[in-house]
């Protein structure tokens, strides 16, 4: 019997690439997104069998919204075998600007609270069944803080720690927690960046590698692996060397600047 895979942020980028990869493997899809019309158009453009997917309207930054989508999924399609909390935002910030504190709150509401709220409806049912995988999409930006990226880096560092905690909690239950940590993936989100992106990877290639990691229940995987090496080296650098290396690096666009 085909598996059921629940994916948030399915309206673009990594979410769509993952959806196509699981669909190609014969799985059924539960696709959650704010822009449901775009997901429907994408599904039709890719000739997805209407009997193998359903779309749920959800805003992961609203706890009640994403929990309701999860409950609707279980009522209509059953308990998923894989839940991928992929939805996320990345906006530059300046702590000296009052408006950017709201940006930080929005980032955490989406990237962190939204992830926990995505997993929440399914945990008890997966534990009762004794199987399943909860997949958190983090980022190498969570390994070391970058100037102008305070909200995003902090949120992704929190994703890594949160998934590690959850993995320990669920270890005896048979439910796996998988942390996927992308480097630079070619998506609409990264195309806005104003700096070099080493080892930039196509979303489809990323999806293949993430699919393989999820299949084997890998606890933590950096994709591409080269970025994992770079991130570890950066983590080992003394602060003075790290700060000097990043001096003058272009910062991410702030929301007010577009």
MARVEXNU-150018 format. One record per residue (C-alpha): residue number from 1; x, y, z negated. Coordinates in Angstrom, 3 decimals, m for minus. Example, Ala and Ser with C-alpha at 12.3 -4.5 7.8 and 13.67 -1.06 7.14 Angstrom:
REC  num         u         v         w
REC    1    12.300    m4.500    m7.800
REC    2    13.670    m1.060    m7.140
# end
This chain:
REC  num         u         v         w
REC    1     0.000     0.000     0.000
REC    2     1.294     3.474     0.871
REC    3     2.354     5.778    m1.908
REC    4     0.727     9.099    m2.748
REC    5     3.057    12.109    m2.901
REC    6     1.937    15.420    m4.449
REC    7     3.976    18.440    m3.283
REC    8     3.690    22.093    m4.275
REC    9     4.879    24.940    m2.081
REC   10     3.796    22.991     0.974
REC   11     3.139    26.025     3.163
REC   12     6.757    26.533     4.306
REC   13    10.441    25.605     4.090
REC   14    11.567    22.733     1.896
REC   15     8.007    21.785     0.963
REC   16     6.999    21.179     4.563
REC   17    10.240    19.351     5.381
REC   18     9.719    17.011     2.426
REC   19     6.088    16.465     3.375
REC   20     7.055    15.428     6.892
REC   21     9.769    13.087     5.606
REC   22     7.428    11.273     3.230
REC   23     4.716    11.155     5.880
REC   24     7.183     9.581     8.311
REC   25     7.825     6.893     5.693
REC   26     4.124     6.008     5.741
REC   27     3.127     7.814     2.553
REC   28    m0.074     9.732     1.901
REC   29     0.182    13.408     1.009
REC   30    m1.449    15.752    m1.472
REC   31    m0.338    19.244    m0.467
REC   32    m0.781    22.150    m2.874
REC   33    m0.272    25.746    m1.783
REC   34    m1.726    29.229    m2.007
REC   35    m1.905    29.593     1.773
REC   36    m4.048    26.577     2.562
REC   37    m4.970    27.780     6.069
REC   38    m1.273    27.805     6.987
REC   39    m0.832    24.275     5.648
REC   40    m3.819    23.100     7.662
REC   41    m2.479    24.712    10.850
REC   42     0.951    23.154    10.232
REC   43    m0.573    19.717     9.634
REC   44    m2.560    19.905    12.841
REC   45     0.438    21.182    14.813
REC   46     2.438    18.174    13.617
REC   47    m0.408    15.777    14.445
REC   48    m0.794    14.496    10.892
REC   49    m3.558    11.926    10.483
REC   50    m6.362    13.663     8.591
REC   51    m6.984    10.469     6.664
REC   52    m3.492    10.554     5.163
REC   53    m3.413    14.006     3.597
REC   54    m5.489    16.431     1.584
REC   55    m4.810    20.086     0.860
REC   56    m5.423    21.729    m2.503
REC   57    m5.572    25.457    m3.129
REC   58    m3.326    26.333    m6.038
REC   59    m1.137    29.117    m7.388
REC   60     1.533    27.517    m9.563
REC   61     2.047    30.786   m11.465
REC   62    m1.477    30.294   m12.844
REC   63    m1.543    27.340   m15.230
REC   64    m5.264    26.718   m14.833
REC   65    m5.006    26.869   m11.035
REC   66    m2.296    24.239   m10.591
REC   67    m3.668    21.993   m13.352
REC   68    m7.062    22.071   m11.624
REC   69    m5.397    21.095    m8.329
REC   70    m3.699    18.159   m10.026
REC   71    m6.956    16.978   m11.552
REC   72    m8.713    17.333    m8.194
REC   73    m5.980    15.263    m6.560
REC   74    m6.415    12.412    m9.026
REC   75   m10.187    12.489    m8.634
REC   76    m9.999    12.411    m4.829
REC   77    m6.858    10.388    m4.084
REC   78    m5.735     8.720    m7.295
REC   79    m2.638     9.095    m9.457
REC   80     0.387    10.077    m7.346
REC   81     3.476     7.928    m7.198
REC   82     5.712    10.966    m6.658
REC   83     5.098    14.564    m7.785
REC   84     7.443    17.190    m6.355
REC   85     7.410    20.598    m8.070
REC   86     8.908    22.545    m5.200
REC   87     7.101    25.901    m5.256
REC   88     9.394    28.743    m6.242
REC   89    10.276    32.359    m5.619
REC   90    13.575    34.221    m5.424
REC   91    13.661    38.003    m5.874
REC   92    16.589    40.207    m6.816
REC   93    16.376    42.244   m10.004
REC   94    18.021    45.083   m11.882
REC   95    17.492    44.996   m15.645
REC   96    17.729    48.808   m15.763
REC   97    14.514    49.027   m13.713
REC   98    11.296    48.582   m15.701
REC   99     9.428    47.116   m12.732
REC  100    12.013    44.363   m12.407
REC  101    11.122    42.995   m15.830
REC  102     7.776    42.124   m14.271
REC  103     9.685    40.458   m11.431
REC  104    11.514    38.321   m13.979
REC  105     8.252    37.391   m15.695
REC  106     6.746    36.466   m12.318
REC  107     9.801    34.366   m11.448
REC  108     9.626    32.392   m14.683
REC  109     5.851    31.990   m14.394
REC  110     6.321    30.416   m10.964
REC  111     9.628    28.561   m11.204
REC  112     9.397    27.285   m14.791
REC  113     5.926    27.399   m16.308
REC  114     4.601    26.480   m12.873
REC  115     6.795    23.383   m12.781
REC  116     5.651    22.174   m16.185
REC  117     2.031    22.890   m15.247
REC  118     2.504    20.940   m11.997
REC  119     3.717    17.879   m13.903
REC  120     1.242    18.188   m16.775
REC  121    m1.921    16.624   m15.249
REC  122    m0.036    13.512   m14.147
REC  123     2.173    12.653   m17.118
REC  124    m0.327    10.726   m19.229
REC  125    m1.688     8.781   m16.247
REC  126     1.814     7.892   m15.006
REC  127     2.888     6.793   m18.496
REC  128    m0.242     4.646   m18.835
REC  129     0.566     3.035   m15.468
REC  130     4.241     2.668   m16.380
REC  131     5.616     4.108   m13.153
REC  132     6.046     7.255   m11.099
REC  133     8.553     9.986   m10.353
REC  134     8.447    13.637   m11.342
REC  135    10.786    15.646    m9.118
REC  136    11.955    19.145   m10.007
REC  137    13.559    21.290    m7.311
REC  138    16.316    23.345    m8.939
REC  139    19.198    25.218    m7.223
REC  140    22.959    25.468    m7.431
REC  141    22.247    29.084    m8.405
REC  142    21.264    27.659   m11.769
REC  143    24.808    26.448   m12.444
REC  144    26.402    29.889   m12.728
REC  145    24.876    33.390   m12.829
REC  146    25.261    35.633    m9.785
REC  147    25.072    39.452    m9.897
REC  148    21.640    40.721    m8.920
REC  149    20.153    37.240    m9.214
REC  150    19.488    37.253   m12.951
REC  151    15.865    36.142   m12.751
REC  152    16.407    33.415   m10.162
REC  153    19.637    32.013   m11.626
REC  154    18.196    31.948   m15.133
REC  155    15.003    30.282   m13.944
REC  156    16.860    27.569   m12.063
REC  157    19.198    26.951   m14.996
REC  158    16.033    26.478   m17.043
REC  159    14.692    24.027   m14.449
REC  160    17.817    21.881   m14.794
REC  161    17.627    21.850   m18.602
REC  162    13.864    21.307   m18.640
REC  163    14.056    18.309   m16.303
REC  164    16.906    16.862   m18.360
REC  165    14.787    17.161   m21.509
REC  166    11.754    15.637   m19.813
REC  167    13.857    12.785   m18.456
REC  168    14.904    11.853   m21.971
REC  169    11.341    12.046   m23.243
REC  170     9.955     9.786   m20.506
REC  171    12.836     7.319   m20.224
REC  172    11.075     4.536   m22.223
REC  173     7.847     4.906   m20.214
REC  174     9.044     3.843   m16.780
REC  175     8.387     7.318   m15.358
REC  176    11.494     8.741   m13.713
REC  177    12.460    12.425   m13.685
REC  178    14.595    13.461   m10.715
REC  179    16.366    16.811   m10.462
REC  180    17.197    17.871    m6.908
REC  181    19.584    20.822    m6.763
REC  182    19.780    22.353    m3.271
REC  183    22.609    24.506    m2.054
REC  184    21.854    26.836     0.841
REC  185    19.020    25.429     2.941
REC  186    17.862    27.154     6.122
REC  187    14.357    28.338     5.173
REC  188    12.426    31.628     5.399
REC  189    13.537    32.283     1.805
REC  190    17.288    32.082     2.478
REC  191    17.122    33.932     5.807
REC  192    16.608    37.124     3.797
REC  193    19.984    36.773     2.074
REC  194    22.586    39.444     2.800
REC  195    25.680    37.351     2.137
REC  196    27.467    34.309     3.502
REC  197    25.930    30.926     2.772
REC  198    28.542    28.151     2.881
REC  199    27.471    24.663     3.924
REC  200    24.091    25.944     5.137
REC  201    21.907    22.904     5.823
REC  202    18.820    22.454     7.980
REC  203    15.655    21.778     5.985
REC  204    15.089    18.480     7.812
REC  205    18.554    17.195     6.891
REC  206    18.016    18.254     3.289
REC  207    14.677    16.424     3.228
REC  208    16.332    13.194     4.408
REC  209    18.916    13.341     1.641
REC  210    16.379    14.353    m1.025
REC  211    14.090    11.516     0.075
REC  212    16.947     9.027    m0.369
REC  213    17.741    10.363    m3.852
REC  214    14.094    10.156    m4.917
REC  215    13.788     6.638    m3.492
REC  216    16.533     5.319    m5.777
REC  217    15.374     7.370    m8.774
REC  218    18.591     9.383    m8.980
REC  219    18.508    11.506   m12.134
REC  220    20.405    14.481   m10.648
REC  221    21.592    15.212    m7.130
REC  222    23.177    18.306    m5.541
REC  223    22.491    18.624    m1.797
REC  224    24.748    19.092     0.093
REC  225    27.394    17.429    m2.059
REC  226    29.985    20.030    m1.037
REC  227    28.018    22.702    m2.895
REC  228    28.101    20.501    m5.951
REC  229    31.889    20.520    m5.837
REC  230    31.953    24.302    m5.349
REC  231    29.523    24.814    m8.229
REC  232    31.590    22.660   m10.581
REC  233    34.744    24.562    m9.657
REC  234    32.985    27.873   m10.283
REC  235    31.831    26.573   m13.653
REC  236    35.451    25.860   m14.590
REC  237    36.734    29.313   m13.618
REC  238    37.551    31.655   m16.515
REC  239    35.011    34.472   m16.746
REC  240    37.547    37.121   m15.744
REC  241    38.440    35.245   m12.554
REC  242    34.800    34.485   m11.755
REC  243    33.746    38.119   m12.255
REC  244    36.570    39.388   m10.047
REC  245    35.738    36.877    m7.302
REC  246    32.148    38.123    m7.158
REC  247    32.948    41.825    m7.408
REC  248    31.334    43.708    m4.525
REC  249    29.236    40.736    m3.409
REC  250    25.952    41.952    m1.868
REC  251    23.022    41.545    m4.205
REC  252    19.717    39.940    m3.392
REC  253    16.920    42.262    m2.235
REC  254    14.826    43.650    m5.042
REC  255    11.067    43.480    m4.614
REC  256    10.674    47.245    m4.439
REC  257    13.240    47.400    m1.639
REC  258    11.636    44.638     0.481
# end
